[in-house]
Amino acid sequence: MDNFYTDLKGEPSQGILDISATKQYPLGTRYAKNDGRVFRYAEAGAVALVAGNLIQSAILNGAVATLQADMTPVAAAAGAFKVSVTSKATVQPKDTFADGWLAITDGDAAGAMGDLYRIKSHPASEATTAGWIFTLYEPLKRAITTSSRISVLKPIYKDVIQAPVTTATGVAVGVCPTVVTANYYFWLQTWGMSNVLVKTALVAGQNVQRDVLAAGSVGKAVVTLWAENIGMSGWVTATTASGFVFLTIAP
């Protein structure tokens, strides 16, 4: 079966500190080194990325190019690889959501709500109520009906950006191990020992969070803040400098 899920074996032809103008692997491809570090293949957005910065997905909330929710599907039986939904008003190019996610987010209690699938491809959407057809990597396990509701999400490793200051606008996905030119492909570190920008000083034994006091930074976990835990600290780390953090984002 054609399957997106990929673990890279052996050394990659594109080194972990190399960047590329052309795509060498499927986005999200996992590469694990024997020193405990794990990387995912990603694409930078329209702004260059800084080495040692915390990186998040493209902006998700309210952006129809990255997330579309509550779409009405055409009924489809279990075993189908294609899901047709009512298009949103804003036209989206072909494969905007390819290698992203399709979720059944509402519907009949006995229906397929809670199911999640990886999107293989789709044509350009239309600014009408015409069907927008998503082809999946795997077949539907449960039938969907016109009472179901469909949401689609862009791949979280596509068009990634520096974690913004003040307010998170997407999910934290890793740390940039090198300087990355805008729209280039690179290996994003998601697990293991990393060197990352620290805004709020760390000490041993602390959980480490996204720190919204400075873009691209992390800090000590504070229970009054709503921010992702991204790793652990076993060392005293200075403020506004980079330091060791053991990442625990994606193993």
C-alpha positions in Angstrom: 0.0 0.0 0.0 1.2 3.5 -0.8 2.1 4.9 2.6 3.5 8.3 3.7 4.8 7.2 7.0 8.6 7.1 6.6 11.6 6.3 8.8 14.9 7.1 7.1 17.5 4.3 7.3 21.2 5.1 7.0 22.7 8.5 6.6 20.6 11.0 4.7 21.9 12.4 1.4 21.0 15.8 2.8 23.0 16.2 6.1 21.2 17.3 9.3 22.9 20.7 9.1 22.3 21.1 5.3 19.5 23.0 3.7 18.1 22.4 0.2 16.1 24.5 -2.3 14.5 21.2 -3.6 12.6 18.7 -1.6 14.6 15.5 -0.9 12.2 13.6 1.3 8.5 13.6 2.2 7.7 16.2 4.8 7.7 14.7 8.3 10.2 12.0 7.4 11.9 10.8 10.6 15.6 10.5 11.0 17.1 9.2 14.3 20.8 9.4 15.1 22.5 6.9 17.5 23.2 9.8 19.9 19.5 10.0 20.8 18.6 13.0 18.6 15.6 12.7 16.3 14.8 15.0 13.3 11.9 15.5 11.0 12.1 16.8 7.5 10.5 20.2 7.2 10.0 23.2 4.9 10.6 26.8 6.1 8.0 29.4 5.5 8.4 32.8 3.7 10.8 34.1 6.4 14.3 32.7 7.1 14.8 30.7 10.3 17.4 31.3 13.0 19.7 28.5 14.4 18.7 27.5 17.9 15.2 29.0 17.7 12.0 27.2 18.8 9.9 26.6 15.6 6.2 26.2 15.3 3.8 25.1 12.5 2.4 27.6 10.1 -0.3 29.8 11.6 -3.4 27.6 12.1 -6.1 29.5 13.8 -8.3 31.4 11.4 -6.1 30.8 8.3 -8.1 28.9 5.6 -4.8 28.0 3.8 -3.8 25.9 6.8 -7.0 24.8 8.6 -10.5 24.4 7.3 -13.2 23.1 9.6 -16.9 22.0 9.7 -17.2 21.1 6.1 -20.1 18.9 4.9 -19.2 15.7 3.1 -20.8 13.5 0.6 -21.7 10.2 2.1 -18.9 7.6 1.7 -18.7 4.0 2.6 -16.1 2.2 4.7 -13.2 1.2 2.4 -13.4 4.4 0.3 -10.2 6.2 -0.4 -11.9 9.4 -1.5 -13.8 12.0 0.6 -15.8 14.7 -1.1 -16.8 17.8 0.8 -18.4 21.2 0.2 -15.7 23.7 -0.6 -15.0 26.8 1.4 -15.4 30.2 -0.3 -11.6 30.9 -0.6 -10.0 28.9 -3.5 -7.0 26.8 -2.4 -4.3 25.5 -4.9 -3.9 21.8 -5.7 -2.4 19.8 -2.8 -2.4 22.6 -0.3 -3.3 20.0 2.3 -1.4 17.1 0.8 0.4 15.0 3.5 -1.7 16.8 6.1 -4.7 15.5 8.0 -8.4 14.9 7.5 -10.5 14.5 10.6 -14.2 13.6 11.1 -14.9 16.1 13.9 -18.7 15.9 14.3 -21.7 13.9 13.3 -24.0 11.1 14.4 -23.0 9.4 17.7 -22.7 6.1 15.9 -20.8 7.6 13.0 -17.1 8.1 12.4 -16.5 11.1 14.6 -12.9 10.8 16.1 -11.4 9.1 13.0 -8.3 10.7 11.5 -6.6 10.1 8.1 -3.6 11.4 6.2 -4.3 13.2 3.0 -2.5 12.0 -0.1 -3.7 14.6 -2.6 -6.5 16.8 -3.8 -7.3 19.1 -6.8 -7.7 22.8 -6.4 -10.8 23.8 -4.5 -13.6 25.9 -6.0 -15.2 29.0 -4.7 -18.6 27.3 -4.9 -20.5 24.5 -3.3 -18.9 22.1 -5.7 -17.3 19.0 -4.3 -13.6 19.2 -3.1 -12.2 15.7 -3.3 -9.6 14.5 -0.9 -7.7 11.2 -1.7 -6.4 9.4 1.4 -3.4 7.2 2.0 -5.6 4.7 3.8 -9.3 3.8 3.3 -12.1 4.9 5.6 -12.6 2.4 8.4 -16.1 3.7 9.1 -18.7 5.2 6.8 -19.3 8.9 6.9 -22.7 10.5 6.2 -24.0 14.0 5.3 -24.4 14.5 9.1 -20.7 14.1 9.6 -18.4 17.2 9.6 -14.9 17.2 8.1 -11.9 19.3 9.0 -8.6 19.4 7.2 -5.2 20.5 8.5 -2.0 21.4 6.5 1.1 19.3 7.3 2.6 20.7 10.5 6.1 20.5 9.0 5.2 22.7 6.0 5.9 26.4 6.0 7.1 26.4 9.5 7.9 29.7 11.3 9.8 31.1 14.3 7.7 30.6 17.4 6.1 34.0 17.8 6.3 36.4 20.7 3.2 37.1 23.0 0.8 34.5 21.5 1.2 31.1 20.1 -0.5 30.7 16.7 0.3 27.1 16.0 1.8 24.0 17.6 5.5 23.9 18.6 7.2 21.4 16.3 11.0 21.5 17.1 14.2 23.4 17.2 16.1 24.7 14.1 19.6 23.3 14.2 21.0 25.7 11.6 20.3 28.9 9.7 17.6 28.2 7.1 16.8 30.3 4.0 13.1 31.1 3.4 11.2 28.3 1.6 14.2 25.9 1.9 14.0 22.3 3.2 15.9 21.2 6.3 16.0 18.7 9.2 14.1 20.0 12.2 15.2 18.6 15.6 12.3 17.2 17.7 13.9 15.0 20.3 17.1 14.7 22.3 19.9 17.1 23.4 19.5 20.5 21.7 20.9 24.0 21.9 18.0 26.4 22.1 17.4 30.1 22.9 16.4 30.5 26.5 14.4 33.6 27.6 13.7 32.7 31.2 16.6 31.0 33.0 16.5 27.3 33.7 17.7 25.1 36.5 18.1 21.4 36.9 14.9 19.4 37.2 12.6 21.9 35.4 10.2 21.2 32.6 10.8 23.5 29.7 8.0 25.4 27.9 7.6 27.6 24.9 8.3 31.1 26.3 6.1 33.8 24.7 8.2 36.6 26.2 10.6 36.4 23.2 10.2 35.0 19.7 11.8 31.6 19.2 12.6 31.0 22.9 11.9 28.6 25.7 11.8 29.0 29.5 11.0 27.3 32.7 7.5 25.8 33.0 5.1 28.0 34.9 1.7 26.5 35.7 -0.1 29.8 35.2 1.0 30.0 31.5 -0.7 28.2 28.8 2.2 26.9 26.7 3.5 23.6 25.4 6.0 21.7 27.4 8.8 21.0 24.9 11.5 19.4 27.0 13.5 19.0 30.2 16.4 20.9 31.8 19.1 19.3 33.9 21.4 22.3 33.9 21.5 26.0 35.1 21.0 28.0 31.9 21.5 31.8 31.6 18.8 34.2 30.5 18.7 35.4 26.8 21.4 33.0 25.8 21.2 29.6 24.2 21.6 26.5 26.3 21.1 22.7 26.6 17.5 21.4 26.6 16.6 17.8 26.2 13.7 18.0 23.7 10.6 15.8 24.1 8.4 17.0 21.2 8.3 14.1 18.8 10.4 10.9 19.5 
